[in-house]
Amino acid sequence: MKLLRRLAGILGIYGMAGVVLSLLCAGLYVGVVKPAERELSAQQEASRRMKSRKAVQPVSIDNRSDDLRRFYTLFPTTGKIAPEMQKLWAIAGEYKIDLQQGEYRLESTGPGLARYRITLPVRASYAQIRQFVGYILKEIPAMSIDGLRFERKKITDTQLDAQIKLTLYLQPAGVAVAAAPTSP
């Protein structure tokens, strides 16, 4: 305290105001200017990356049927449901989820993708179910999660009764899907 009084006596009112202003400026620089500089640098880097990308090539109308055929090749055929279901059961086994029963229904409406609807009642912990569902989306890209329902009988139960609704999208039936040659 004596040091501050002696310093105030030496510097005077204008000197003390200068010191306070200097400290405020340093705080403003560290708290506002430096983060803004980092943000600007990140934005400039993102802009450089965007400029270095190749230009988007427009899709020609002539190749639409080829594009549609190539799109359909991303999905399994109706005859390949069994291997996809084996993947699903293997994933369930990996996360110690018992799939004893389920409802399986093939829906094919119109010319688009066919759908194989799956409803699975499971009993497991929340963490197991969450990991199971996440891994399904990663390992079976043609499958989607349509619904999840959780129920706990007692507040102290660690196991949940859950119902998982999935859809496996399949190539349309009757569509001759041949892989079209891709140009580099």
Secondary structure, DSSP 8 states (H G I E B T S, - for coil): -HHHHHHHHHHHHHHHHHHHHHHHHHHHIIIIIHHHHHHHHHHHHHHHHHHHS-------GGGHHHHHHHHHTTS--GGGHHHHHHHHHHHHHHTT------EEEEE--SSS-EEEEEEEEEEE-HHHHHHHHHHHHHH-TTEEEEEEEEE-SSTT-S-EEEEEEEEEEE--TT----------
